[in-house]
Amino acid sequence: MSEAVKEKYIEAVKAINRASGTPLGVTDTTIDILKFLVPEEYLDLIIAFSKRKSQTMEQIKESSGMSEEEILKNVEFLAKKGLIMNQPSRSGLMVFRLMPFINVGVFEYTFMNKLEYNDSEKEIAMLFQKLRDEGQSRLFANYDYVINNILPNIRPIDRTVPFTENRETGNEIEITINEEIEAPVEKILPSQNVREIINKFDEIAVGHCYCRHYKDLLGEPCTQTDLRENCFTFGKSARYTTEQGFARMISKEEALDILEKSETDGLVHKAYHPNMDFKREEDSICNCCADCCGQWSGITVNLSNYVSQVNQEICVGCGTCVEKCPTGSLELNDEGKSQKVGERCIGCGVCAAFCPENAISLVENERAVRLAAPRPA
């Protein structure tokens, strides 16, 4: 690769890193991922988004110097790579938006398709694994600095939508209001029932879980669930994912059936909002397992409305909640009773949903939960 071409890939990676999501920096691996997905001829359009990640056709014509025909040809290719969102706004104006590598963009859409388990899919999975390993190495090499200086300033990526019913008894999970906690300045959306979220959308698409697909390609299949097709997108995002072949449109009834199966396996509901703006309607919901979700292997920030609370007078110490908790925030104490430890509880309610004694409730507590992979011993 000539220096001129390499410089174009570097500029394109910089533009992608500015497109919200999780910025990854310019590294040999991010360049290799872009090279794997995008030939040189499409880089100019990506670079045209360097100063503005969302543009109308007229704005792109000005920033890229391309004709409308050239732009549409480029957009068609890049949209199928998960790099360009090409859906009209609510007013009907077509707005093109550059997508990031991760949260939510190239990684998610690359592995949302039905897999063929071919060499190409395995190669891109290995590149993303290399990217993840490099990020984790940087985290552990600078752990104290990251925890004390970087993690506190990261915006929440998603929000947890809790279980509302105990799977063993069918009883509603008790939710109490902690009046001692001051209301936060930034309120999140009031909808805390995942079924209500699904029911309010007419356009619902389902794609495969990208994290579990990614792990499948690495030869590390999920140990918690056999489900794969259970990532939902809504509205504009549903139209985009189906048009590009990442997902398929489904009815509310099928979505609710998939949701029920996800809850049977104890998967955590995570809602995503456009540009991580929690005042806007959800555009997708993931149903996450404890062993494949990429957020557990690095650093992340989750917006939560609740925290678990154990009634130790009822708890019999069966350990079900400890086993089911996706973040390791519960343990059995010296008396053999369950207790919450640390600040890793994301209020998902999985522990409460599977407690056979109804000994766990949720306490209202809006907050950002800042998680980091534990430093190796």
N, C-alpha and C positions, 0 to 999 in steps of 0.2 A: 504494500500500500504506500502510495506517495505521501509526502508530508502534507501536501495540499488537501488530499482526500482525508487523511487522518484529522486534520484541523477542522474539516467540515463535520466529521463525526463528533468531535469534541464539542463544537458549537451546538450541534443538535442535541447532545446529551445535556448540555447546560440548559437549553430551552425546555427539555422534558422535565428536568429537575425543578424548574421554576413553576411547573404546572400543578401546584398544590401537591396533594399526596404526601409521601414520605421522601424527602430529598436524599439522594444516595451519593452525590458527589460524582466527579469525573474520575473514573478508574479504568484500568485495562478491562475489567470485567463488565462494567456498564457499557463501555465502547463495544466489547465483543458481543454483548446481548443485542445491541442496536444493529451491529453489522450482520448478525445472524438473521435478524427479522427484516431489515430494510436495506435494499440496494442503494447505492450512492445517488441514483437519479431522483430519489424521493426526499433527500435531505434538505433541499432548498425550501420546501414547503414547511418542514418542521422548524427550520431556523427562522422562518418568517414570523413564528409565534414567540420569538425571544422576548419582545417587550410587552406583548399583550396575549394572554393565553386563550381568550375568547374573541372571535372576530366575525364580522359579517363578510359576505362575498366581496363587497366593495372595499372593505378594509384589507382583506387578504390580497386583493389585486394590487393595492397600493404598497403593502409591506413586502410582497414577494416579487412583484414585477411580472407575474404570470398572467396569461389570459384565463378567462373563465373556464374554457375547455380544458386547459392544462391543470387548473386547480381541481376541477371535479374528477379528473383522472387520478390525480395524486390522492385526493380525499378517499376515493373508492378503495384504493389499495390500503391506505393507512388505517381506515376505519376497520378493516378486516383484521388488522394487527392489534386492535385495541388502543391505537394511538390518537385517533381523531373521533370525537363525538360529533355526529352530523345529524342533529335533530332540531326542528324548529322550536322557538320559544313559545310561551303561552299565547303571545300575540300573533303567532304564525310566522314570525321572522326567522329565517334560517340563520342559526349561529353555529359556527364551527369552533370546537374547543379542543385544545391539545391536552392529552391525558398523560399522567405520570407513569413511572415504571411500576409503582406499588401504591395501593390505597387511594383510589381504585383505578386501575389502568392495565398496563401490559401484562403483568403477572396474572392478575385475576382472569382476564379475558383469554389469555393463552391456554390456561388449563381448565376453563369452563366448558370447553367443547367435549364431546364424546371422544374418548381416546382410541387410537389405533395401535398404540404401543410400538410405534415405529422408531427408527434410529433418530429421526429429526426431533420427535417429541422428547426422547430421552436426552438428546444433546442439549436442548434448551432447558430441560429440568436440571441438568448438571451445572449449567451456567448460573442458574438462579441459586442452586445450592452453594456454589462457590461464592456468590455474592452474599448469601446469608452467613456463611462461615467467616468471610472477611469482616462483616459487620459485627459478628459476635466476638471475633478476636480483638477488634478495636474497642469494643465495650469492656472486655475483661482487662485489657491492657491499661485502660484509663478509667477503671470502674468508679472510684470515688469521685473523680471530677465529673463524670457523666451523671451520676446519681445526684450530686449536689448542685451542679450548675446547668446541665442540659435538660434532664428529665423534668425539673420543675417548670420549665418554660415551653414544653411541648403542648400543643393544643390537643384536646380529645379527638380521637379518630372516629369512634363509634359510640353507641350507647347500648347498655344492656336492657333488654325487655324481659322482665322476670316471668317465671312459671307462676301460675295463679291457683293451681289445684294440686292437692296431694295425690300422687299416682297410686298410692297403696289404699287409701280410704275413700277417695273421691271428694273429700272435704276441701273447701276453699282454704288456701294458706292464709293464716292470720297476718294482717298488715296493720301495724300501729304507727302513730305519728309521734315522733320525738319532739316535744314542744320545747325542749331545752336547747335545741340546735337552731341557730339563727338561719333565716331564709337566705339562700345565696343571691348574689346580685344578678347572676345570669340564670334565668329559669329555662328548663328544657321543656320539650313538648309534653303535654299532659298525658298523651296516650301511652299507657303502660301495659296494655293487653295486646299481645301479638295477633290474636284473632281479629280484634277490632281494626288493627292496621291493615290486615289482608282484606277485610270486608269493605273497606272504604275505597278500594281501587277497582276499576273496571278492567284495566289492562295489567295482567299479571303474567310474568314469564318465569320459567324455572330452568336453571342451568345446573351443571355438575359442580360439586364442591371443588374449587380450584386447589385448596390446600391438600385435600385427600387425594385428588388426582396427581398432584405434584409428588406426593409421597409414594403413590403407587408406582410412578415412573422410576423412582429411586430405589424400588424394591423394599419399601418400608410401609406396607399396607396398614391401615388403621386398625387398632385393636379394640376400639370402642363401638364402632358401627360398621355395617355393610352398606349403609346408605351412601349414595354418591349424588344423585340428582335431587338436591334440596336447597339450592341457593336461589332466592327470589329476587326479581327486579320488578319495578312498578312504573307505570306511566311512560314518560319519555325514555327512561332507561330500559323498560321492557321492549319498547319499539326498537331501540338501538340494538339490544342484545339479540333479538330475534332476526332483525334484518341482516345482521352480520353473521348469523349462524351460531352464535354462542349459546343460545337458549331457545326455548319453544314456548309459545303462548299456551296458557292453561286456564281452566275455569276456577272460580273461587272454591268450588267443591273439591277439585283435585288438589289445590293448594292446601286446603285445610286437612285433607287426608295425609299429604306429605308431612305437614306440620305435626300431626298426631304421631306418626311413625318416628319423627325426629325427637319428640318429647319422650316417647317410650324408651329411646336409647340415651336419654339424658343429655341431649345436645343443647348448648347455650344459644339463646336468641340474641343476635346483635343487629341493631338497626343502623343503617348508614344514611346520611343526609347529604344533599348536594353541597360540595365545597366545605364539608364538615360544619355547616351552618344548621344548628339544631332547632332553629326557629322555623325552618322550612320543612315541608313534608318529606317523609322517608322516600328514598329512591331504591333501596334494596334491604334485604334481610338475609343474614347468614345464619346457619344453624351449626355451631362450632363444637368440635370434639376437643378433648383435653390433650391428645397426643399429636395432632397434626397442625392445629392452628398456628400460623406463623408468628402470631403476636406473643406467644409464650416464650419464644427463643431469643428475643432481643429486648427492646424497650418499647413500651406503648402506653397510651393514656386512654382510659375508658370512662365515659360519662355514665354514672349510675344514680338511681333514685333510692336505692335501698341497701341495707346491710343486714346480714343474718343475725339472729339472736337465739341462743339455745336455752331452753328451760331445763336445767339440770335436775330438777325434781322429777321430771317425766322421763328424761333420757335414760335408756337402759344400757348404753355403751356398746351397741351392736357394731358401730364403726361404719355403717352404710354411708353416712354423710361425709366421713373422711375419705372414703373410697370414691365417692361421686364428685366431690368438689374439684372443679377444673383448675383452680389456682393454688391449691394447697393451703387454704386459709383456716382449716379445721384440724384438730388433733384430739386424741383422747388424753385426758390428764391423769394424774396419779391415782385418782379415784375411779378411773375407767369411764369418766363422763366426757362427752364432746364439749369442746370449747373453741372459740375463735382465737386465732393467733395472728399477730401482725396486722397489716393494713391492706391485704391483698384481696379481700372480699369484694366482688363486683356486683353483689346483690342479684345474682341470676335466679336464685330460688331453687336450684337443682337439689340442694341439700334438703330443703323443706319439702320438696315434691316427693322425695323418695324415703323420707323418714317414716318408718312403720308405726311410730308412736305419736306422730304429730307434735314432736317436741321442739320443732324449730319454726320460728316465725320470722317475718321481715319487718324491719323498722325503717320508716321513711327517713332518708338521709341523703339529700342531693349533694353529690360531690364528684370530683374528678379522681379516679383511682389510677395512680401512677405505678406501673408494673415494670420490673426489670428481671431478666433471667438471673437466677442466683449465681453468685461468683463461685467458680469451682473451688473445692476444698484444697 
